[in-house]
Structure formats: C-alpha cells, structure tokens
Amino acid sequence: MHLNNLPGDFTSKKTGISSLDELLSELTNRNEEIEDSILVTYWLRNVLGHSLAWNVNVDQDSYRKLYLFVITACLHVINCLWRNLQ
C-alpha cells in the first residue's frame, strides 16, 4: 500500500479529529479495512498524544473497535517490513 492510496484526509494530515469524543463517533463511519485501520490509528495517536486525561468513558464495544483497528494497522506494518527484509 502506498501513501497516495490512503484516504485523502490522511494524506493531507487535516483530520478534523481533535478529541476522543470525535474519534469515537467517527468509528461508526469506518470499516474494518487496512486503510481505515491505519487512519483510525493515526487519529488515535494524535488525539492521545496531546493528552491522556479525557473526560470520556469508552464503552466496551468502542474499545474493542479501537483495539482491532490498532492491531490491524500494526500487523500490516509488520507484514510490510517483513516482506521487505526477505
């Protein structure tokens, strides 16, 4: 996968997601695809990189979705790096 194949809001780095609330509500608009996994992981890193002190309760379903997006993105990166080493 190349950077220009990712959603436009990722490549422009103008996410519009600035809070955990916004990120959690955006989860319903995303599919369990690699591109969306990378995008959600990018947003999550940016949102949590600013502060871990959010006044938001993350329900179990949203936490599970976030977890699956992040693990999918991580496994994809590992797979890409592994293929390049061989």
GUMARTOR-856243 format. One record per atom (N, C-alpha, C, CB): x, y, z; residue in three letters. Coordinates in pm, whole numbers, plus 50000, padded with zeros to 5 digits. Glycine has a CB too. Example, Ala and Ser with C-alpha at 12.3 -4.5 7.8 and 13.67 -1.06 7.14 Angstrom:
BEGIN
513194943150780ALA;512304955050780ALA;513204967050780ALA;511314955350905ALA;512854977550708SER;513674989450714SER;512905000350787SER;514084994050572SER;
This chain:
BEGIN
500854988250000MET;500005000050000MET;500895012450000MET;499045000050122MET;500535021949918HIS;501275034449910HIS;500465045649975HIS;501615037949764HIS;501165056050017LEU;500515067150086LEU;499415073450002LEU;501545077650124LEU;499605074049870ASN;498575080349787ASN;497335071649770ASN;499155083749651ASN;497365059149818ASN;496185050549815ASN;495335051849941ASN;496605036049795ASN;495815059350038LEU;495075061150163LEU;494035072150146LEU;496035064550279LEU;493065072750237PRO;492045083150228PRO;492655097150224PRO;491075082050345PRO;492025106150152GLY;492555119750135GLY;492765127150265GLY;491635127650049GLY;491915124650366ASP;492085131850491ASP;493305127050568ASP;490845130450577ASP;493855115450531PHE;495105110950593PHE;496295117450526PHE;495225095550585PHE;496295117550394THR;497455122850323THR;497585137950341THR;497355119550175THR;496475144950361SER;496555159450381SER;496895162850526SER;495235166050341SER;496765153050614LYS;497025154750758LYS;496075164750823LYS;498455159050781LYS;494975167850759LYS;493945176450817LYS;492795167250857LYS;493465187550715LYS;492875162150977THR;491935151751016THR;490615157051064THR;492545143351122THR;490615168751127GLY;489375173651185GLY;489015166551314GLY;488265172351087GLY;489795156851355ILE;489565149451479ILE;490485155151585ILE;489805133851459ILE;489895161651685SER;490735167951787SER;490395163251928SER;490605182951780SER;489395154551939SER;489055149552072SER;488695134852064SER;487885157652133SER;488735128352178LEU;488385114352184LEU;486915112152151LEU;488705108652322LEU;486065121352190ASP;484635120552155ASP;484435120052004ASP;483865132552214ASP;485125128951933GLU;485005129251787GLU;485515116351725GLU;485785141151730GLU;486605111151778LEU;487155098751727LEU;486195087051748LEU;488495095851793LEU;485625086351867LEU;484695075351896LEU;483455076151808LEU;484285075752043LEU;482975088051780SER;481795089151694SER;482155086051549SER;481175103151704SER;483375088251510GLU;483825085351374GLU;483955070151349GLU;485175092151347GLU;484075062251454LEU;484225047751439LEU;483085041451361LEU;484345041251574LEU;481885047051374THR;480735041351304THR;480815043451153THR;479445047451358THR;481635053151110ASN;481785055950967ASN;482915048050903ASN;482025070750946ASN;483615040050981ARG;484795032850931ARG;484545017950923ARG;485995035651019ARG;485155011750822ASN;485044997250803ASN;486294990550857ASN;484844993850654ASN;486224977550871GLU;487394970150917GLU;488284966650798GLU;486974957250993GLU;488874976950741GLU;489794975550629GLU;491134981350670GLU;489244982650501GLU;492174977550600ILE;493514981950637ILE;493634997050631ILE;494554975450546ILE;493105003150526GLU;493205017650512GLU;492545024850629GLU;492575022250381GLU;491345020350667ASP;490655026550780ASP;491385023650911ASP;489205021550789ASP;491985011950922SER;492745008651043SER;493925018051060SER;493234994051038SER;494625020650951ILE;495765029850957ILE;495295043950990ILE;496555029750824ILE;494205048050929LEU;493675061450953LEU;493215063151098LEU;492515064350858LEU;492465053651152VAL;491985054551290VAL;493155054151387VAL;490985043051321VAL;494165045951359THR;495355045351445THR;496095058551443THR;496285033951400THR;496175064651327TYR;496795077851314TYR;496045088151398TYR;496815082351166TYR;494715088251385TRP;493915097551465TRP;494075094951614TRP;492445096451426TRP;494025082251653LEU;494125078751794LEU;495465083251851LEU;493955063651814LEU;496525081151777ARG;497845085451822ARG;497895100551840ARG;498935080951721ARG;497315107951745ASN;497315122551756ASN;496455127451872ASN;496815128751625ASN;495295121451890VAL;494405125751999VAL;495035122452134VAL;493015118851986VAL;495555110252149LEU;496135106352278LEU;497505112652299LEU;496245091252286LEU;498165116452191GLY;499465122952204GLY;499375136652269GLY;500095124352068GLY;498215142852261HIS;498025155952322HIS;497725154752470HIS;496925163552252HIS;496985144352508SER;496625142652649SER;495975128952668SER;495685153852697SER;496265122752780LEU;495585110352817LEU;494445112952914LEU;496585100452879LEU;494285125452954ALA;493255129053052ALA;492005134052980ALA;493775139953150ALA;491155124752939TRP;489905128252872TRP;488755125052965TRP;489765120652738TRP;487765133552963ASN;486555131253043ASN;485535123452962ASN;485945144653090ASN;485975112152910VAL;485135103952824VAL;485195089652874VAL;485585104752674VAL;484045083452883ASN;484005069252916ASN;483915061452786ASN;482815065853011ASN;484875052652764VAL;484885044552643VAL;484185031452675VAL;486345042152592VAL;483085028952603ASP;482355016452628ASP;483135004652570ASP;480925017152568ASP;482754992752609GLN;483484980752571GLN;483504978652420GLN;482874968652639GLN;482404981452352ASP;482354979652208ASP;483304989252135ASP;480924981652158ASP;483315001852177SER;484225011652115SER;485675008152143SER;483915025852167SER;485955003652264TYR;487324999652299TYR;487754987852211TYR;487424995852449TYR;486864978252192ARG;487164966652109ARG;487434971051965ARG;486014956552114ARG;486634980151912LYS;486844985151776LYS;488194992151764LYS;485704994651735LYS;488505000751861LEU;489795007651859LEU;490944997551863LEU;489905017451977LEU;490824987751951TYR;491844977451965TYR;492054970251832TYR;491454967452075TYR;490964966251766LEU;491074959051639LEU;491674967751529LEU;489704954051596LEU;491314980651526PHE;491914989651427PHE;493424990851449PHE;491265003651435PHE;493834992551574VAL;495254994351604VAL;496034981551577VAL;495444998651751VAL;495524970151619ILE;496254957651598ILE;496334954351449ILE;495574946151674ILE;495294957351373THR;495324955151228THR;496384963851162THR;493944958051167THR;496444976551201ALA;497454985551146ALA;498864980851181ALA;497234999951197ALA;499074976751306CYS;500394971951349CYS;500804959351274CYS;500394969251500CYS;499894949851261LEU;500214937451189LEU;500484940051042LEU;499074927451204LEU;499774949550984HIS;500024953150844HIS;501434958850828HIS;498964963350794HIS;501834967550917VAL;503174973550910VAL;504234962650928VAL;503334984551018VAL;504044953851025ILE;505004942951047ILE;505104934250922ILE;504594934351169ILE;503964931150861ASN;503964923150739ASN;504734929950627ASN;502534920350695ASN;504504942950609CYS;505204950350505CYS;506704950650530CYS;504664964450495CYS;507084952950654LEU;508524953250688LEU;509144939450670LEU;508734958050834LEU;508454929050709TRP;508974915450698TRP;509184911650550TRP;508004905450766TRP;508244915250465ARG;508374912250322ARG;509584919350263ARG;507094916150247ARG;509864931450309ASN;510984939150256ASN;512334933750303ASN;510834953650295ASN;512334926150413LEU;513584920550464LEU;513964907750391LEU;513464917750613LEU;513024901550328GLN;513314888650262GLN;513794890450121GLN;512084879750262GLN;
